Amino acid sequence: MSIPKKFYELQDMILLRTSLEKVKRHVEERKEATLFKWVDRELTEFHRKGAKFGCAEEEREIVNAIKNEDWGELQKNIEKCLNSLKKEIEKVYSDMSNSNVNV
């Protein structure tokens, strides 16, 4: 994959991670009072691209948790996906920094 394409994927992953982190904070603070409609809107882009970056199973579980308004499952799967994204971001960043191509 070309460096510019990796760069754009890296940007996508960082944006997805940011959305997940916002939702994670919301759920941690509100627990049973979580606003699931807001969570669903906040994760719109994640629903479209999450599976592409290694969060396919978690994305399905997050959708079910939102539908069932289960903040515990939502929190658990967000954490799992954040860990996966962190590893993937580090991998792509490392690949890009080890290549001798300027973007």
C-alpha positions as CSV (number, residue, x, y, z in Angstrom):
1,M,0.0,0.0,0.0
2,S,1.3,3.5,-0.8
3,I,2.4,5.9,1.9
4,P,-0.3,8.5,1.1
5,K,-3.0,5.7,1.3
6,K,-1.5,4.6,4.7
7,F,-1.6,8.2,5.8
8,Y,-5.3,8.5,5.0
9,E,-6.1,5.2,6.7
10,L,-4.1,6.4,9.8
11,Q,-6.2,9.6,9.8
12,D,-9.4,7.5,9.6
13,M,-8.3,5.3,12.5
14,I,-7.4,8.3,14.7
15,L,-10.9,9.9,14.0
16,L,-12.6,6.6,14.9
17,R,-10.5,6.3,18.0
18,T,-11.5,9.8,19.0
19,S,-15.2,9.1,18.6
20,L,-14.9,5.9,20.6
21,E,-13.0,7.8,23.4
22,K,-15.8,10.4,23.5
23,V,-18.4,7.7,23.8
24,K,-16.4,5.8,26.4
25,R,-16.2,8.9,28.6
26,H,-19.9,9.6,28.2
27,V,-20.8,6.0,29.2
28,E,-18.4,6.0,32.1
29,E,-19.9,9.2,33.5
30,R,-23.5,8.5,32.9
31,K,-23.8,4.7,33.1
32,E,-27.5,3.9,33.3
33,A,-28.3,7.4,32.1
34,T,-26.4,6.9,28.9
35,L,-28.0,8.7,25.9
36,F,-28.0,5.9,23.4
37,K,-29.4,8.1,20.6
38,W,-26.4,10.4,20.9
39,V,-24.0,7.4,21.1
40,D,-25.4,6.0,17.9
41,R,-25.0,9.4,16.1
42,E,-21.5,9.9,17.5
43,L,-20.5,6.4,16.2
44,T,-22.0,6.8,12.7
45,E,-18.6,6.8,11.0
46,F,-17.4,4.0,13.2
47,H,-20.4,1.9,12.0
48,R,-19.2,2.4,8.4
49,K,-15.5,1.9,8.9
50,G,-14.9,0.0,12.2
51,A,-14.8,-3.4,10.6
52,K,-12.2,-2.3,8.1
53,F,-9.7,-1.7,11.0
54,G,-10.2,-4.9,12.9
55,C,-13.3,-4.1,15.0
56,A,-15.9,-6.1,13.1
57,E,-17.0,-8.3,16.0
58,E,-17.0,-5.3,18.4
59,E,-18.9,-3.2,16.0
60,R,-21.7,-5.7,15.8
61,E,-21.7,-6.0,19.6
62,I,-21.8,-2.2,20.0
63,V,-24.8,-2.0,17.6
64,N,-26.6,-4.6,19.7
65,A,-25.7,-2.9,23.0
66,I,-27.1,0.4,21.6
67,K,-30.2,-1.3,20.4
68,N,-30.7,-3.0,23.8
69,E,-29.5,0.0,25.7
70,D,-26.9,-2.0,27.6
71,W,-24.3,0.4,28.8
72,G,-22.1,-2.4,30.3
73,E,-21.8,-4.3,27.0
74,L,-21.3,-1.0,25.2
75,Q,-18.4,0.0,27.5
76,K,-16.8,-3.5,27.3
77,N,-16.8,-3.6,23.4
78,I,-15.7,0.0,23.1
79,E,-12.7,-0.8,25.3
80,K,-11.8,-3.9,23.2
81,C,-12.1,-1.9,20.0
82,L,-10.0,1.0,21.3
83,N,-7.2,-1.6,22.2
84,S,-7.4,-3.0,18.6
85,L,-7.3,0.5,17.1
86,K,-4.3,1.5,19.2
87,K,-2.3,-1.5,18.0
88,E,-3.3,-0.9,14.4
89,I,-2.4,2.8,14.6
90,E,1.0,1.9,16.1
91,K,1.6,-0.6,13.4
92,V,0.7,1.7,10.5
93,Y,2.6,4.6,12.1
94,S,5.7,2.3,12.5
95,D,5.4,1.1,8.9
96,M,5.3,4.7,7.6
97,S,8.1,5.9,9.8
98,N,10.3,3.0,8.7
99,S,9.8,3.7,5.0
100,N,12.2,6.2,3.5
101,V,9.5,8.0,1.5
102,N,8.4,11.6,2.3
103,V,4.7,12.3,2.2
